[in-house]
Amino acid sequence: MTAAKPAEPTAAWLKAMHTFLRRFLLAFVIALPVGVLIGWLIGGSKGAWGVVLGLAVVLCFFGVSLAVALIGARLSPQALGALVLGSYLVKITLLIIILAAVSGFTFYSKAALGITVLVSTICYLAGETYTLMKARIPYVEPTKAD
């Protein structure tokens, strides 16, 4: 019996994920100064720090997800599943630890942090959905004989 060979990711899927990575980083570069300005105007320095922390949380959380998807693209489905679940467990644990650690500080606005995390998470998911819907990823890959 031969070992099952992991499926190779399609070029279209990899292109879509790289496109989304570029869009994700561009959106973050734009959102940081705009969000900090809005946070500063509404809540002063505490609002600005809340926005910075909120964007950092979303960048780290979803950035790791995107990196895991790209790194694990060539793994078997079982290995990819283990990698995704393991990274999720680590991300949630670190998120709880970080939020618990900063909860006692008063240098940031908790409202600005929460609103920033909510809005940027919605924007991230909408951008990912849009990118993958427009990616034209084929359901099957034709073989050379076809």
N, C-alpha and C positions, 0 to 999 in steps of 0.2 A: 504494500500500500504506500502511495506517495503522499507526502505532506501537501496540504492545500496551500496554494500560492495566494498571498494577499492580492486583492484587486488593486490595480493601479488607479490612482485618481485620474479623472479625465482632465485634459488640458483646459476644457471650458470651465470646470469647477475650480481649478487652481487659479485661472485667470480671474474668475469672479471674486474669489477670496482675496487675491492681491489688489484688485480694484477696490474692494470694500476696505481693505487695510489703508490704502491711500486716502480714501474718502473719510475714514474714521479719524486719521491723524490730522487731516486738513480741517475737519470740523472741530476738533479739539483745539487746534491752533487759533481758530477764529473765535470759538466759544470762550476761551480763557480771558482775553482782554475785554470782550463785550460783557461777559458775566461778571467779571470783577468790577467793571464800571457800574453796571446796574446794581450790584450788591453794595458798592460804595455809596452810590446816590441814595439808596433806600435805607441802608443800615450802617453807614459809616465803615470804619475799618473792620468791625465785627462782621458785617455783611460781606465784605470783600473776602475775608478769611474763610467764611462759611462756604462761599462759592469755590474758592481754591480747593478746600478740603473735599467738597462734593465732587468736583471734576476729577480730582486725584483718585477718589474711590472708584468712580465709574471707569476711568482710564485703566486703572490697574485691574479691576475685576473683569471687564470685558476684553481688555488687551490680552490678558492671560488666556481667556477663552479662545480668542482668535489665533493666538500663537499655538495653542494646543491643537486646534483644528488643522493648522497648516503643518505642524510637525507630525501629527498623527495620521496625515492623509495617506501615507504609504503603508500603514500598519494593517494588520488583519482586523476585522470588525471586533473581535473579542479584545484584542490589545487596545484598540482605540476606545472601546467602551470603558475598559479599566482606567485608561489614561484620563478620559473625560470625568469619570466619577471621582477619581483620586484628586484631580485638580479642583473639582467643585468642592470637595470636602476641605481641602487646604484653603481655598478662597473664603469659604464661609467661616471657617475657624479663625482665620486672620482678620476677617472683617469684624467679627464679634470682639476679638481682642483689641483691635485698633479703636473701634467705637467705644468700648468700655474704658480704654485708656484716656481718650480725649473727652469723655463725658464730664469730667470734673473741671475742665478748663473753661475759662470765660472769655478767651481771646477771640472766639468766633460765634457767629449767630447760628443756633441750632435750626432755626426756621430756614435760613438761607441754605444751610447744608442739606436739609431735607428736601426743599423745593428743587435745588440744583440736582440732587441725585435722581429725583422723580422725573424731572423734565429731560435730563440728559439720558436717562435709561430709555425713556419713550422714544427720544430721537435716535438713539443707537439702534433699537429694535426696528424702528421704521426704516432706517437707512439700510440695515442688513436685509430686511424683507424686500425692499425695493430693488437692491442690487441683485439679489438672488432670483427675483422674479424676472428681471430683465436680462439675465445672464445667458439665456439660450443654451442651457445644459441639456444634452440629449439623454433620453432615457436608456438607450442602448448604444453601444459602440459597435459600428460595423467592423467585421473582420476583413482581413486582406483579401480573402477569397470572394467576398460579396461584391 
